[in-house]
Amino acid sequence: MELQEYQRYERAKKTVNRQKAFYRHLVVYVLVMIALFVTRYYVFPKIGFYYEDQGFQDWLFWNTYGLAGVWLLAIAIQGIVVFKSRSVSQWEQRKIQELLEKEETTQQQKWK
């Protein structure tokens, strides 16, 4: 395998690993959120874990939804980085090729 093919293979492997990490992160998020909401809205009421204290209820509300929101934001940022980096890389490759072709055309015109 020549160097250029090996480099392409390594880049592709790195991209696949990043995508796998993103999907793993997303699956863990969904499973934890299911467990969190089932515990919060099904298990706690069943076992009588309910306080009349409004401050505690507010804390529980903000921790439940705050965790879900902040974590989802982190996953969204990871998704943007993982999936946009490929398109940026492809754009870079096209631009490099375009500039090389332009330079080659310029060189050929100079020799004419």
C-alpha positions as CSV (number, residue, x, y, z in Angstrom):
1,M,0.0,0.0,0.0
2,E,1.5,3.3,-1.0
3,L,1.7,6.2,1.4
4,Q,-1.2,8.2,0.0
5,E,-3.5,5.2,0.2
6,Y,-2.4,4.6,3.8
7,Q,-3.1,8.2,4.8
8,R,-6.5,8.0,3.2
9,Y,-7.2,4.8,5.1
10,E,-6.1,6.3,8.4
11,R,-8.3,9.4,7.9
12,A,-11.3,7.2,7.1
13,K,-10.6,5.0,10.1
14,K,-10.3,8.1,12.3
15,T,-13.6,9.5,10.9
16,V,-15.4,6.1,11.5
17,N,-14.1,6.0,15.1
18,R,-15.3,9.5,15.8
19,Q,-18.7,8.6,14.4
20,K,-18.9,5.5,16.5
21,A,-18.0,7.5,19.6
22,F,-20.8,9.9,18.7
23,Y,-23.4,7.2,18.3
24,R,-22.2,5.5,21.5
25,H,-22.6,8.8,23.4
26,L,-26.1,9.3,21.9
27,V,-27.2,5.7,23.0
28,V,-25.8,6.3,26.5
29,Y,-27.7,9.6,26.7
30,V,-31.0,8.0,25.6
31,L,-30.6,5.2,28.1
32,V,-29.7,7.5,31.0
33,M,-32.5,9.9,30.2
34,I,-35.0,7.0,30.1
35,A,-33.8,5.8,33.5
36,L,-33.8,9.3,34.9
37,F,-37.3,10.1,33.8
38,V,-38.7,6.7,34.8
39,T,-37.1,7.1,38.2
40,R,-38.3,10.7,38.6
41,Y,-41.9,10.2,37.4
42,Y,-42.7,6.5,38.1
43,V,-40.4,5.1,40.8
44,F,-40.3,8.1,43.1
45,P,-44.1,8.4,43.3
46,K,-44.5,4.6,43.8
47,I,-42.2,4.5,46.8
48,G,-43.5,7.7,48.3
49,F,-40.4,9.7,47.6
50,Y,-42.2,13.1,47.4
51,Y,-41.4,16.1,49.5
52,E,-43.8,18.9,50.1
53,D,-40.9,21.3,50.1
54,Q,-41.2,23.5,47.0
55,G,-37.5,24.3,47.1
56,F,-36.7,20.6,46.8
57,Q,-39.2,20.2,44.0
58,D,-37.7,23.1,42.1
59,W,-34.2,21.6,42.6
60,L,-35.4,18.2,41.3
61,F,-37.1,19.8,38.3
62,W,-34.0,21.9,37.3
63,N,-31.6,19.0,37.9
64,T,-33.8,16.6,35.8
65,Y,-34.3,19.0,32.9
66,G,-31.1,20.9,33.3
67,L,-29.0,17.7,33.0
68,A,-31.0,16.6,29.9
69,G,-30.6,19.9,28.2
70,V,-26.9,20.5,28.9
71,W,-26.0,17.0,28.0
72,L,-28.1,17.2,24.8
73,L,-26.3,20.4,23.9
74,A,-22.9,18.6,24.4
75,I,-24.1,15.8,22.1
76,A,-25.2,18.4,19.5
77,I,-21.8,20.1,19.5
78,Q,-20.1,16.7,19.2
79,G,-22.4,15.8,16.3
80,I,-21.6,19.1,14.5
81,V,-17.8,18.6,15.0
82,V,-18.0,14.9,13.9
83,F,-20.2,15.4,10.8
84,K,-19.2,18.8,9.7
85,S,-15.5,18.1,9.9
86,R,-15.9,15.6,7.1
87,S,-17.5,18.2,4.8
88,V,-14.9,20.8,5.7
89,S,-12.2,18.2,4.9
90,Q,-13.9,17.5,1.6
91,W,-14.1,21.2,0.8
92,E,-10.4,21.6,1.6
93,Q,-9.5,18.7,-0.7
94,R,-11.6,20.2,-3.5
95,K,-10.0,23.6,-3.0
96,I,-6.5,22.2,-3.0
97,Q,-7.2,20.3,-6.2
98,E,-8.7,23.5,-7.8
99,L,-5.7,25.5,-6.8
100,L,-3.3,22.9,-8.1
101,E,-5.1,22.7,-11.4
102,K,-5.1,26.5,-11.7
103,E,-1.4,26.6,-11.0
104,E,-0.8,23.9,-13.6
105,T,-2.9,25.8,-16.2
106,T,-0.9,29.0,-15.4
107,Q,2.4,27.2,-15.8
108,Q,1.3,25.7,-19.2
109,Q,0.2,29.2,-20.4
110,K,3.6,30.6,-19.5
111,W,5.4,28.0,-21.7
112,K,3.2,28.7,-24.7
